[in-house]
């Protein structure tokens, strides 16, 4: 049973929701988390961040991908990999994540309720349980952390088996003999490369002539070269006209008359905020065309006093890492603790493709646009002894340095371990460090982090000359 009034009601239990709930509870507030999912965790745990990264790690382990630099492209740890192999590890990981979250809620006396929620007015919500039972609850403050769901246009004949979205791909019964991915955003690129690592022929389709436009172009070019080298077909710059399903295959017809035949189609052209069931009209809160909510980025309060929003539902950057911090800041602000540390000027962006891409700070396009005098240093991961030991044949780090004050402006990495390595660059950039830090300090040897030293020396040598 739940009580009728709480200090704080959080709708959604993803990264933003759970961090906000725990933070409010630590301030001594009564907190209820309402989530319509079977278990707590939200999109991040059940269909988004954790499942896709677990799938990636499972594929890399079973396929022997990391060892192919030594043993050849035909090398495999497990010869016949099935969808069941991927799901087994996924279920173990998801159960662990849920158990940790439930324990965290219990330890901090955060109550949770499996139900859907809709606003009656700015102070009241109605919750409906699966069996149809309804309750009216009130709260002093609310947080919307409902996340997003895949965008599913009506002209795409989704069937959950051969034409699927990024939620449904986790439930496929068999691995496809061929796969077409429509949409070369972060999600599309991640799944395209994961299935490519399983030696599934993949075609990546993008109506624009470029992909991942927020990433440094040289990093993207290196990534695209790697994709082409391993046989991923890129169809860029031509929009999709129709998507059709036949008995044993699917067809993607392009506006230029070209047709792509494939066994399975993954459609990943964006996501929409899961706000349509919240009855936001009752509180006078508007959303954009994709169902997202606008907030004050300093406090994460919406235009309705006392109602906050955080996570993917407020749009860019739509990362689990930033959602966690947004939820914490929202809870602190809601209860009169505006001393919350504001977002750092630069945060890392990780793309868990194969290979990984991670970036922090300014790209080369950014510094050119801002008119900053700069120099670049580059390190190839294969140049490091650790990279050679690991059998790496590709991957690079790019460091951008200001010529005026020698500050490191940006670090961009594509390759094994990129999302871990990036944090060294993040710390130096946000602490306003210079390239001299990397030149003058010693790194463990052999490590991939040695690439920082190589890239810094490359930039430093160009600068001194």
TILO-763281 format. One record per residue (C-alpha): x, y, z; residue in one letter. Coordinates in nm, 4 decimals. Layout:
<sites>
<x:X&y:Y&z:Z&code:A>
...
</sites>
This chain:
<sites>
<x:0.0000&y:0.0000&z:0.0000&code:X>
<x:0.1152&y:0.3525&z:-0.0740&code:X>
<x:0.0394&y:0.6635&z:0.1250&code:X>
<x:-0.1704&y:0.9459&z:-0.0170&code:X>
<x:0.0929&y:1.2220&z:-0.0064&code:X>
<x:0.4677&y:1.2354&z:-0.0673&code:X>
<x:0.7240&y:1.5102&z:-0.0643&code:X>
<x:0.8551&y:1.3910&z:-0.4003&code:X>
<x:0.7016&y:1.1679&z:-0.6661&code:X>
<x:0.9273&y:1.0545&z:-0.9477&code:X>
<x:0.7650&y:0.9190&z:-1.2636&code:X>
<x:1.0144&y:0.6826&z:-1.4260&code:X>
<x:1.2979&y:0.4802&z:-1.2718&code:X>
<x:1.5747&y:0.5223&z:-1.5270&code:X>
<x:1.9083&y:0.6927&z:-1.4474&code:X>
<x:1.7558&y:1.0380&z:-1.3875&code:X>
<x:1.4656&y:0.9052&z:-1.1838&code:X>
<x:1.6601&y:0.6747&z:-0.9578&code:X>
<x:1.9360&y:0.9256&z:-0.8846&code:X>
<x:1.6803&y:1.1973&z:-0.8057&code:X>
<x:1.4780&y:0.9656&z:-0.5821&code:X>
<x:1.7789&y:0.8579&z:-0.3784&code:X>
<x:1.9075&y:1.2153&z:-0.3494&code:X>
<x:1.5691&y:1.3391&z:-0.2226&code:X>
<x:1.5515&y:1.0497&z:0.0244&code:X>
<x:1.8953&y:1.1409&z:0.1583&code:X>
<x:1.7549&y:1.4866&z:0.2283&code:X>
<x:1.4966&y:1.3207&z:0.4535&code:X>
<x:1.2055&y:1.3486&z:0.2111&code:X>
<x:0.9320&y:1.0904&z:0.1550&code:X>
<x:0.9768&y:0.9613&z:-0.2005&code:X>
<x:0.7699&y:0.7455&z:-0.4347&code:X>
<x:0.8906&y:0.6186&z:-0.7725&code:X>
<x:0.6133&y:0.5266&z:-1.0172&code:X>
<x:0.7114&y:0.3124&z:-1.3145&code:X>
<x:0.4911&y:0.1140&z:-1.5519&code:X>
<x:0.7619&y:-0.1433&z:-1.6280&code:X>
<x:0.7580&y:-0.4924&z:-1.4841&code:X>
<x:1.0717&y:-0.4105&z:-1.2864&code:X>
<x:1.2463&y:-0.0879&z:-1.1925&code:X>
<x:1.5306&y:0.0434&z:-1.4053&code:X>
<x:1.3568&y:0.2147&z:-1.6938&code:X>
<x:1.4668&y:0.2143&z:-2.0561&code:X>
<x:1.8344&y:0.2309&z:-1.9575&code:X>
<x:1.8282&y:-0.1072&z:-1.7818&code:X>
<x:1.5721&y:-0.2971&z:-1.9876&code:X>
<x:1.5937&y:-0.1858&z:-2.3513&code:X>
<x:1.8634&y:0.0806&z:-2.3850&code:X>
<x:2.2064&y:0.1421&z:-2.2372&code:X>
<x:2.2708&y:-0.1734&z:-2.0352&code:X>
<x:2.1228&y:-0.4294&z:-2.2813&code:X>
<x:2.2982&y:-0.2868&z:-2.5880&code:X>
<x:2.6346&y:-0.2676&z:-2.4101&code:X>
<x:2.5901&y:-0.6177&z:-2.2685&code:X>
<x:2.5048&y:-0.7457&z:-2.6155&code:X>
<x:2.8165&y:-0.5770&z:-2.7508&code:X>
<x:3.0434&y:-0.7326&z:-2.4882&code:X>
<x:2.8899&y:-1.0766&z:-2.5393&code:X>
<x:2.9395&y:-1.0561&z:-2.9150&code:X>
<x:3.3014&y:-0.9449&z:-2.8808&code:X>
<x:3.3761&y:-1.2295&z:-2.6399&code:X>
<x:3.1994&y:-1.5115&z:-2.8259&code:X>
<x:3.3119&y:-1.4004&z:-3.1702&code:X>
<x:3.6756&y:-1.3625&z:-3.0695&code:X>
<x:3.6734&y:-1.0189&z:-3.2314&code:X>
<x:3.9489&y:-0.8803&z:-3.0092&code:X>
<x:4.1864&y:-1.1623&z:-3.1019&code:X>
<x:4.1457&y:-1.1465&z:-3.4787&code:X>
<x:4.4423&y:-0.9142&z:-3.5125&code:X>
<x:4.6580&y:-1.2139&z:-3.4213&code:X>
<x:4.4613&y:-1.5142&z:-3.5441&code:X>
<x:4.2915&y:-1.3783&z:-3.8574&code:X>
<x:3.9435&y:-1.2628&z:-3.9459&code:X>
<x:3.8020&y:-1.6150&z:-3.9513&code:X>
<x:3.8892&y:-1.6727&z:-3.5829&code:X>
<x:3.5981&y:-1.7418&z:-3.3460&code:X>
<x:3.5782&y:-1.8450&z:-2.9820&code:X>
<x:3.2379&y:-2.0111&z:-3.0406&code:X>
<x:3.1717&y:-2.1449&z:-3.3868&code:X>
<x:2.7925&y:-2.1312&z:-3.3977&code:X>
<x:2.6611&y:-1.8294&z:-3.2090&code:X>
<x:2.2832&y:-1.8189&z:-3.1625&code:X>
<x:2.0433&y:-1.5564&z:-3.0328&code:X>
<x:2.0042&y:-1.7682&z:-2.7183&code:X>
<x:2.3746&y:-1.7215&z:-2.6399&code:X>
<x:2.3278&y:-1.3456&z:-2.6460&code:X>
<x:2.0115&y:-1.3469&z:-2.4332&code:X>
<x:2.1555&y:-1.5713&z:-2.1593&code:X>
<x:2.4228&y:-1.3208&z:-2.0605&code:X>
<x:2.1812&y:-1.0323&z:-2.1069&code:X>
<x:1.9344&y:-1.1749&z:-1.8544&code:X>
<x:2.2092&y:-1.2290&z:-1.5967&code:X>
<x:2.3255&y:-0.8699&z:-1.6338&code:X>
<x:1.9754&y:-0.7205&z:-1.6201&code:X>
<x:1.8836&y:-0.9204&z:-1.3095&code:X>
<x:2.1952&y:-0.7912&z:-1.1362&code:X>
<x:2.1199&y:-0.4303&z:-1.2315&code:X>
<x:1.7630&y:-0.4558&z:-1.1018&code:X>
<x:1.8721&y:-0.6185&z:-0.7754&code:X>
<x:2.1261&y:-0.3427&z:-0.7118&code:X>
<x:1.8645&y:-0.0754&z:-0.7796&code:X>
<x:1.5996&y:-0.2410&z:-0.5603&code:X>
<x:1.8515&y:-0.2710&z:-0.2787&code:X>
<x:1.9438&y:0.0954&z:-0.3197&code:X>
<x:1.5780&y:0.1973&z:-0.2961&code:X>
<x:1.5252&y:-0.0206&z:0.0114&code:X>
<x:1.8368&y:0.1111&z:0.1846&code:X>
<x:1.7237&y:0.4715&z:0.1333&code:X>
<x:1.3534&y:0.4003&z:0.2057&code:X>
<x:1.2414&y:0.4959&z:-0.1423&code:X>
<x:0.9033&y:0.3427&z:-0.2194&code:X>
<x:0.8239&y:0.2171&z:-0.5686&code:X>
<x:0.4982&y:0.1407&z:-0.7427&code:X>
<x:0.4362&y:-0.0474&z:-1.0657&code:X>
<x:0.1698&y:0.1631&z:-1.2334&code:X>
<x:0.1005&y:0.4219&z:-1.5009&code:X>
<x:0.0635&y:0.7832&z:-1.3924&code:X>
<x:-0.1333&y:1.0752&z:-1.5296&code:X>
<x:-0.1667&y:1.4283&z:-1.3975&code:X>
<x:-0.4990&y:1.5613&z:-1.2727&code:X>
<x:-0.3537&y:1.9014&z:-1.1852&code:X>
<x:-0.0091&y:2.0346&z:-1.0803&code:X>
<x:-0.0443&y:1.8803&z:-0.7338&code:X>
<x:-0.2318&y:1.5546&z:-0.8051&code:X>
<x:-0.1716&y:1.2434&z:-1.0126&code:X>
<x:-0.3761&y:0.9319&z:-1.0708&code:X>
<x:-0.1940&y:0.5995&z:-1.0774&code:X>
<x:-0.3410&y:0.2888&z:-1.2353&code:X>
<x:-0.2124&y:-0.0569&z:-1.1505&code:X>
<x:-0.1999&y:-0.3444&z:-1.3991&code:X>
<x:-0.5205&y:-0.4950&z:-1.2594&code:X>
<x:-0.7032&y:-0.1667&z:-1.3148&code:X>
<x:-0.6986&y:-0.0439&z:-0.9542&code:X>
<x:-0.6631&y:0.3345&z:-0.9326&code:X>
<x:-0.5365&y:0.5702&z:-0.6623&code:X>
<x:-0.5108&y:0.9464&z:-0.6380&code:X>
<x:-0.1825&y:1.0760&z:-0.4952&code:X>
<x:-0.0415&y:1.4187&z:-0.4205&code:X>
<x:0.3119&y:1.5476&z:-0.3887&code:X>
<x:0.4955&y:1.8669&z:-0.3079&code:X>
<x:0.7294&y:1.8213&z:-0.6052&code:X>
<x:0.7330&y:1.5993&z:-0.9146&code:X>
<x:1.0052&y:1.4801&z:-1.1492&code:X>
<x:0.9302&y:1.3548&z:-1.5006&code:X>
<x:1.1913&y:1.0959&z:-1.5925&code:X>
<x:0.9891&y:0.8839&z:-1.8337&code:X>
<x:1.2593&y:0.8629&z:-2.0998&code:X>
<x:1.1924&y:0.7905&z:-2.4654&code:X>
<x:1.0794&y:0.5127&z:-2.6965&code:X>
<x:1.1700&y:0.4353&z:-3.0598&code:X>
<x:1.0121&y:0.6548&z:-3.3252&code:X>
<x:0.7809&y:0.4344&z:-3.5343&code:X>
<x:0.6425&y:0.6119&z:-3.8430&code:X>
<x:0.3154&y:0.4736&z:-3.9755&code:X>
<x:0.4559&y:0.4008&z:-4.3220&code:X>
<x:0.7029&y:0.1448&z:-4.1849&code:X>
<x:0.5380&y:-0.2020&z:-4.1521&code:X>
<x:0.6875&y:-0.3084&z:-3.8183&code:X>
<x:0.6092&y:-0.6708&z:-3.7373&code:X>
<x:0.8423&y:-0.7459&z:-3.4461&code:X>
<x:1.0208&y:-1.0213&z:-3.6380&code:X>
<x:1.1754&y:-0.8994&z:-3.9617&code:X>
<x:1.1094&y:-0.5264&z:-3.9486&code:X>
<x:1.1928&y:-0.4149&z:-3.5977&code:X>
<x:1.2927&y:-0.1206&z:-3.3813&code:X>
<x:1.5792&y:-0.0948&z:-3.1323&code:X>
<x:1.3654&y:-0.2302&z:-2.8452&code:X>
<x:1.2534&y:-0.5361&z:-3.0390&code:X>
<x:1.6022&y:-0.6329&z:-3.1572&code:X>
<x:1.6761&y:-0.7621&z:-2.8067&code:X>
<x:1.3974&y:-1.0200&z:-2.8473&code:X>
<x:1.4851&y:-1.1718&z:-3.1862&code:X>
<x:1.4589&y:-1.5496&z:-3.1927&code:X>
<x:1.7351&y:-1.6124&z:-3.4488&code:X>
<x:2.0270&y:-1.4144&z:-3.5816&code:X>
<x:1.9585&y:-1.2764&z:-3.9304&code:X>
<x:2.1582&y:-1.3890&z:-4.2316&code:X>
<x:2.1660&y:-1.0240&z:-4.3421&code:X>
<x:2.0662&y:-0.6965&z:-4.1799&code:X>
<x:1.9816&y:-0.3494&z:-4.3092&code:X>
<x:1.9947&y:-0.0678&z:-4.0534&code:X>
<x:1.7985&y:0.2439&z:-4.1451&code:X>
<x:1.9418&y:0.5450&z:-3.9640&code:X>
<x:2.3114&y:0.6069&z:-3.8950&code:X>
<x:2.2666&y:0.7771&z:-3.5603&code:X>
<x:2.4267&y:0.6477&z:-3.2415&code:X>
<x:2.1848&y:0.3560&z:-3.1963&code:X>
<x:2.1943&y:0.2531&z:-3.5608&code:X>
<x:2.5735&y:0.2647&z:-3.5759&code:X>
<x:2.6090&y:0.0653&z:-3.2540&code:X>
<x:2.3817&y:-0.2205&z:-3.3644&code:X>
<x:2.5163&y:-0.2215&z:-3.7207&code:X>
<x:2.8719&y:-0.2747&z:-3.5961&code:X>
<x:2.7711&y:-0.5274&z:-3.3301&code:X>
<x:2.6050&y:-0.7515&z:-3.5897&code:X>
<x:2.8934&y:-0.6935&z:-3.8282&code:X>
<x:3.1240&y:-0.8339&z:-3.5580&code:X>
<x:2.9102&y:-1.1492&z:-3.5748&code:X>
<x:2.9944&y:-1.1663&z:-3.9469&code:X>
<x:2.6365&y:-1.0806&z:-4.0428&code:X>
<x:2.6380&y:-0.8845&z:-4.3737&code:X>
<x:2.5199&y:-0.5357&z:-4.2779&code:X>
<x:2.3978&y:-0.2436&z:-4.4891&code:X>
<x:2.3829&y:0.0928&z:-4.3113&code:X>
<x:2.1396&y:0.3395&z:-4.4705&code:X>
<x:2.1370&y:0.7129&z:-4.3959&code:X>
<x:1.9495&y:0.9818&z:-4.5937&code:X>
<x:2.2122&y:1.2434&z:-4.5066&code:X>
<x:2.5548&y:1.2450&z:-4.6668&code:X>
<x:2.7260&y:1.2377&z:-4.3254&code:X>
<x:2.6909&y:1.0530&z:-3.9955&code:X>
<x:2.7622&y:1.1405&z:-3.6318&code:X>
<x:2.7979&y:1.5100&z:-3.7100&code:X>
<x:2.8782&y:1.6021&z:-3.3477&code:X>
<x:3.1991&y:1.3946&z:-3.3616&code:X>
<x:3.5287&y:1.5242&z:-3.5010&code:X>
<x:3.5282&y:1.4528&z:-3.8753&code:X>
<x:3.8725&y:1.2906&z:-3.8787&code:X>
<x:3.7556&y:1.0403&z:-3.6174&code:X>
<x:3.4417&y:0.9659&z:-3.8191&code:X>
<x:3.6486&y:0.9230&z:-4.1362&code:X>
<x:3.8725&y:0.6710&z:-3.9591&code:X>
<x:3.5635&y:0.4901&z:-3.8297&code:X>
<x:3.4048&y:0.4774&z:-4.1759&code:X>
<x:3.7268&y:0.3388&z:-4.3221&code:X>
<x:3.7153&y:0.0590&z:-4.0635&code:X>
<x:3.3504&y:-0.0168&z:-4.1507&code:X>
<x:3.4216&y:-0.0403&z:-4.5222&code:X>
<x:3.7327&y:-0.2497&z:-4.4611&code:X>
<x:3.5300&y:-0.5198&z:-4.2880&code:X>
<x:3.2520&y:-0.5224&z:-4.5458&code:X>
<x:2.9789&y:-0.2992&z:-4.4029&code:X>
<x:2.7918&y:-0.1478&z:-4.6996&code:X>
<x:2.7201&y:0.2244&z:-4.6558&code:X>
<x:2.4318&y:0.3805&z:-4.8469&code:X>
<x:2.4542&y:0.7504&z:-4.7684&code:X>
<x:2.2799&y:1.0553&z:-4.9074&code:X>
<x:1.9686&y:0.8873&z:-5.0490&code:X>
<x:1.6395&y:0.8804&z:-4.8524&code:X>
<x:1.4311&y:0.5672&z:-4.8135&code:X>
<x:1.1125&y:0.5637&z:-5.0193&code:X>
<x:0.9393&y:0.2480&z:-4.8941&code:X>
<x:1.0060&y:-0.0516&z:-4.6735&code:X>
<x:0.8365&y:-0.3777&z:-4.7760&code:X>
<x:0.8221&y:-0.7328&z:-4.6511&code:X>
<x:0.8078&y:-1.0441&z:-4.8711&code:X>
<x:0.7859&y:-1.4097&z:-4.7664&code:X>
<x:1.1544&y:-1.4696&z:-4.7031&code:X>
<x:1.3117&y:-1.1249&z:-4.7264&code:X>
<x:1.2528&y:-0.7522&z:-4.6881&code:X>
<x:1.3105&y:-0.4703&z:-4.9341&code:X>
<x:1.4282&y:-0.1178&z:-4.8718&code:X>
<x:1.3511&y:0.0910&z:-5.1785&code:X>
<x:1.5453&y:0.4155&z:-5.2172&code:X>
<x:1.4171&y:0.7307&z:-5.3874&code:X>
<x:1.6837&y:0.6900&z:-5.6580&code:X>
<x:1.5341&y:0.3560&z:-5.7628&code:X>
<x:1.7876&y:0.1387&z:-5.5859&code:X>
<x:1.6524&y:-0.1537&z:-5.3791&code:X>
<x:1.8251&y:-0.3370&z:-5.0943&code:X>
<x:1.7167&y:-0.6930&z:-5.0216&code:X>
<x:1.7801&y:-0.8198&z:-4.6687&code:X>
<x:1.6463&y:-1.0760&z:-4.4230&code:X>
<x:1.5903&y:-0.8247&z:-4.1414&code:X>
<x:1.5495&y:-0.4472&z:-4.1150&code:X>
<x:1.6320&y:-0.2466&z:-3.8033&code:X>
<x:1.4689&y:0.0975&z:-3.8150&code:X>
<x:1.6453&y:0.3488&z:-3.5895&code:X>
<x:1.5447&y:0.6946&z:-3.7091&code:X>
<x:1.5289&y:0.8677&z:-3.3717&code:X>
<x:1.3251&y:0.8438&z:-3.0524&code:X>
<x:1.0263&y:1.0254&z:-2.9011&code:X>
<x:0.9541&y:1.1266&z:-2.5420&code:X>
<x:0.7234&y:0.8845&z:-2.3596&code:X>
<x:0.4998&y:1.1684&z:-2.2422&code:X>
<x:0.1760&y:1.0995&z:-2.4287&code:X>
<x:0.0093&y:0.9167&z:-2.1361&code:X>
<x:0.0970&y:1.1734&z:-1.8682&code:X>
<x:-0.1938&y:1.4086&z:-1.9494&code:X>
<x:0.0401&y:1.7072&z:-1.9442&code:X>
<x:-0.2414&y:1.9237&z:-2.0802&code:X>
<x:-0.3940&y:1.9144&z:-1.7322&code:X>
<x:-0.0985&y:2.1073&z:-1.5941&code:X>
<x:-0.0407&y:2.3332&z:-1.8937&code:X>
<x:0.2907&y:2.1777&z:-1.9943&code:X>
<x:0.3717&y:2.1604&z:-2.3657&code:X>
<x:0.6018&y:1.9221&z:-2.5499&code:X>
<x:0.7807&y:1.9533&z:-2.8835&code:X>
<x:0.7066&y:1.7493&z:-3.1958&code:X>
<x:0.9041&y:1.4561&z:-3.0544&code:X>
<x:0.7287&y:1.4605&z:-2.7148&code:X>
<x:1.0188&y:1.6212&z:-2.5277&code:X>
<x:0.9875&y:1.8707&z:-2.2425&code:X>
<x:1.1692&y:2.2029&z:-2.2133&code:X>
<x:1.3390&y:2.2829&z:-1.8811&code:X>
<x:1.5618&y:2.5430&z:-1.7221&code:X>
<x:1.9007&y:2.3757&z:-1.7698&code:X>
<x:2.0346&y:2.5140&z:-1.4412&code:X>
<x:1.7625&y:2.3632&z:-1.2211&code:X>
<x:1.5761&y:2.1252&z:-1.4572&code:X>
<x:1.2456&y:2.2814&z:-1.3535&code:X>
<x:0.9790&y:2.3013&z:-1.6229&code:X>
<x:0.7590&y:2.6034&z:-1.6912&code:X>
<x:0.5213&y:2.4664&z:-1.4259&code:X>
<x:0.6576&y:2.5508&z:-1.0776&code:X>
<x:0.7369&y:2.2426&z:-0.8716&code:X>
<x:0.7469&y:2.0052&z:-1.1688&code:X>
<x:1.0892&y:1.9027&z:-1.2923&code:X>
<x:1.2104&y:1.6881&z:-1.5812&code:X>
<x:1.5426&y:1.5157&z:-1.6485&code:X>
<x:1.7004&y:1.2519&z:-1.8679&code:X>
<x:1.6231&y:1.1692&z:-2.2293&code:X>
<x:1.2779&y:1.3292&z:-2.2057&code:X>
<x:1.4421&y:1.6747&z:-2.2134&code:X>
<x:1.6517&y:1.6000&z:-2.5224&code:X>
<x:2.0229&y:1.6460&z:-2.5869&code:X>
<x:2.2565&y:1.4983&z:-2.4840&code:X>
<x:2.0339&y:1.1989&z:-2.3994&code:X>
<x:2.3051&y:1.0072&z:-2.2153&code:X>
<x:2.2656&y:0.7869&z:-1.9086&code:X>
<x:2.5687&y:0.9592&z:-1.7561&code:X>
<x:2.4255&y:1.3099&z:-1.7900&code:X>
<x:2.0776&y:1.1915&z:-1.6858&code:X>
<x:2.2162&y:1.0722&z:-1.3516&code:X>
<x:2.3587&y:1.4150&z:-1.2790&code:X>
<x:2.0477&y:1.5951&z:-1.4030&code:X>
<x:1.8300&y:1.3945&z:-1.1653&code:X>
<x:2.0537&y:1.4731&z:-0.8702&code:X>
<x:2.0588&y:1.8467&z:-0.9437&code:X>
<x:1.6807&y:1.8538&z:-0.9944&code:X>
<x:1.6189&y:1.6913&z:-0.6538&code:X>
<x:1.8573&y:1.9263&z:-0.4761&code:X>
<x:1.7012&y:2.2320&z:-0.6367&code:X>
<x:1.3470&y:2.1093&z:-0.5646&code:X>
<x:1.4153&y:2.1049&z:-0.1906&code:X>
<x:1.6092&y:2.4253&z:-0.1515&code:X>
<x:1.9651&y:2.3044&z:-0.1977&code:X>
<x:2.0771&y:2.4993&z:-0.5071&code:X>
<x:2.4401&y:2.4371&z:-0.4144&code:X>
<x:2.4413&y:2.1448&z:-0.6534&code:X>
<x:2.7511&y:2.1382&z:-0.8679&code:X>
<x:2.6560&y:2.2621&z:-1.2150&code:X>
<x:2.7341&y:2.0535&z:-1.5188&code:X>
<x:3.1010&y:2.0672&z:-1.6092&code:X>
<x:3.1757&y:2.2684&z:-1.9197&code:X>
<x:3.2726&y:1.9555&z:-2.1107&code:X>
<x:3.1382&y:1.6032&z:-2.0596&code:X>
<x:3.2418&y:1.2870&z:-2.2460&code:X>
<x:3.0242&y:1.1369&z:-2.5156&code:X>
<x:3.0568&y:0.7631&z:-2.5679&code:X>
<x:2.9395&y:0.5610&z:-2.8672&code:X>
<x:2.9611&y:0.1882&z:-2.7959&code:X>
<x:3.0099&y:0.0795&z:-3.1522&code:X>
<x:3.2735&y:-0.1684&z:-3.2677&code:X>
<x:3.5180&y:0.0034&z:-3.2410&code:X>
<x:3.4187&y:0.2483&z:-2.9674&code:X>
<x:3.4146&y:0.6231&z:-3.0217&code:X>
<x:3.4465&y:0.8737&z:-2.7404&code:X>
<x:3.4921&y:1.2471&z:-2.7487&code:X>
<x:3.5238&y:1.5390&z:-2.5073&code:X>
<x:3.5781&y:1.9088&z:-2.5639&code:X>
<x:3.5993&y:2.0925&z:-2.8943&code:X>
<x:3.6292&y:1.9201&z:-3.2293&code:X>
<x:3.8496&y:2.0527&z:-3.5081&code:X>
<x:3.5369&y:2.1877&z:-3.6763&code:X>
<x:3.4513&y:2.3751&z:-3.3547&code:X>
<x:3.7884&y:2.5472&z:-3.3167&code:X>
<x:3.7910&y:2.6495&z:-3.6831&code:X>
<x:3.4417&y:2.7932&z:-3.6483&code:X>
<x:3.5446&y:2.9857&z:-3.3357&code:X>
<x:3.8594&y:3.1179&z:-3.4998&code:X>
<x:4.0959&y:2.9628&z:-3.2446&code:X>
<x:4.4587&y:2.9134&z:-3.3452&code:X>
<x:4.5323&y:2.5461&z:-3.2800&code:X>
<x:4.7485&y:2.2453&z:-3.3457&code:X>
<x:4.6637&y:1.8746&z:-3.3469&code:X>
<x:4.8521&y:1.5723&z:-3.2274&code:X>
<x:4.7631&y:1.2185&z:-3.3340&code:X>
<x:4.8488&y:0.8768&z:-3.1912&code:X>
<x:4.7643&y:0.5446&z:-3.3516&code:X>
<x:4.6712&y:0.2811&z:-3.0946&code:X>
<x:4.8797&y:0.0255&z:-3.2827&code:X>
<x:5.1851&y:0.2441&z:-3.2090&code:X>
<x:5.1533&y:0.1696&z:-2.8372&code:X>
<x:5.3110&y:-0.1466&z:-2.7043&code:X>
<x:4.9878&y:-0.2325&z:-2.5277&code:X>
<x:4.7995&y:-0.1958&z:-2.8527&code:X>
<x:5.0384&y:-0.4344&z:-3.0245&code:X>
<x:5.0080&y:-0.6840&z:-2.7381&code:X>
<x:4.6281&y:-0.6683&z:-2.7745&code:X>
<x:4.6507&y:-0.7190&z:-3.1493&code:X>
<x:4.5024&y:-0.3812&z:-3.2415&code:X>
<x:4.5348&y:-0.2896&z:-3.6063&code:X>
<x:4.3198&y:0.0242&z:-3.6030&code:X>
<x:4.2165&y:0.3087&z:-3.3769&code:X>
<x:4.3489&y:0.6565&z:-3.3126&code:X>
<x:4.3557&y:0.9399&z:-3.0609&code:X>
<x:4.3432&y:1.3044&z:-3.1657&code:X>
<x:4.4350&y:1.5876&z:-2.9304&code:X>
<x:4.3566&y:1.9520&z:-3.0114&code:X>
<x:4.5719&y:2.2185&z:-2.8445&code:X>
<x:4.5445&y:2.5977&z:-2.8363&code:X>
<x:4.8498&y:2.7760&z:-2.9787&code:X>
<x:4.7814&y:3.0807&z:-2.7630&code:X>
<x:4.7947&y:2.9276&z:-2.4150&code:X>
<x:4.8782&y:2.5586&z:-2.4872&code:X>
<x:4.5521&y:2.4429&z:-2.3257&code:X>
<x:4.4060&y:2.1103&z:-2.4352&code:X>
<x:4.0799&y:2.1943&z:-2.6107&code:X>
<x:3.9581&y:1.8526&z:-2.7145&code:X>
<x:4.0373&y:1.4816&z:-2.7112&code:X>
<x:3.8763&y:1.2425&z:-2.9591&code:X>
<x:3.9293&y:0.8663&z:-2.9694&code:X>
<x:3.8162&y:0.5823&z:-3.1905&code:X>
<x:3.9254&y:0.2313&z:-3.0987&code:X>
<x:3.9366&y:-0.0262&z:-2.8223&code:X>
<x:3.8798&y:0.1210&z:-2.4768&code:X>
<x:3.7934&y:0.4685&z:-2.6061&code:X>
<x:3.5130&y:0.5237&z:-2.3552&code:X>
<x:3.7490&y:0.4468&z:-2.0663&code:X>
<x:4.0505&y:0.6378&z:-2.1980&code:X>
<x:3.8524&y:0.9572&z:-2.2566&code:X>
<x:3.8265&y:1.0416&z:-1.8861&code:X>
<x:4.1931&y:1.1349&z:-1.8635&code:X>
<x:4.1393&y:1.3957&z:-2.1309&code:X>
<x:3.8144&y:1.5070&z:-1.9668&code:X>
<x:3.9904&y:1.5781&z:-1.6371&code:X>
<x:4.2704&y:1.7789&z:-1.7970&code:X>
<x:4.0310&y:1.9802&z:-2.0156&code:X>
<x:3.7919&y:2.0701&z:-1.7326&code:X>
<x:4.0844&y:2.1581&z:-1.5046&code:X>
<x:4.2125&y:2.3848&z:-1.7846&code:X>
<x:4.5319&y:2.1856&z:-1.8210&code:X>
<x:4.7861&y:2.2254&z:-2.0987&code:X>
<x:4.9571&y:1.9871&z:-2.3351&code:X>
<x:5.2630&y:2.0117&z:-2.1081&code:X>
<x:5.0853&y:1.7910&z:-1.8547&code:X>
<x:5.1012&y:1.4981&z:-2.0944&code:X>
<x:5.4497&y:1.5796&z:-2.2178&code:X>
<x:5.6022&y:1.6049&z:-1.8706&code:X>
<x:5.4230&y:1.3194&z:-1.6902&code:X>
<x:5.4940&y:0.9476&z:-1.6950&code:X>
<x:5.2311&y:0.6906&z:-1.7901&code:X>
<x:5.2202&y:0.3240&z:-1.6964&code:X>
<x:5.3905&y:0.1129&z:-1.9624&code:X>
<x:5.2577&y:-0.0691&z:-2.1509&code:X>
<x:4.9085&y:0.0854&z:-2.1532&code:X>
<x:4.6737&y:0.2307&z:-2.4117&code:X>
<x:4.6853&y:0.5540&z:-2.2074&code:X>
<x:5.0361&y:0.5987&z:-2.3429&code:X>
<x:4.8589&y:0.7274&z:-2.6546&code:X>
<x:4.8084&y:1.0542&z:-2.4661&code:X>
<x:5.1849&y:1.0935&z:-2.4440&code:X>
<x:5.2310&y:1.0143&z:-2.8117&code:X>
<x:4.9574&y:1.2529&z:-2.9250&code:X>
<x:5.0821&y:1.5289&z:-2.6939&code:X>
<x:5.4395&y:1.4971&z:-2.8190&code:X>
<x:5.3148&y:1.5008&z:-3.1763&code:X>
<x:5.1306&y:1.8281&z:-3.1108&code:X>
<x:5.4154&y:1.9727&z:-2.9000&code:X>
<x:5.6761&y:1.9055&z:-3.1673&code:X>
<x:5.4637&y:2.0789&z:-3.4288&code:X>
<x:5.4076&y:2.3739&z:-3.1991&code:X>
<x:5.7734&y:2.4277&z:-3.1072&code:X>
<x:5.8778&y:2.4194&z:-3.4696&code:X>
</sites>
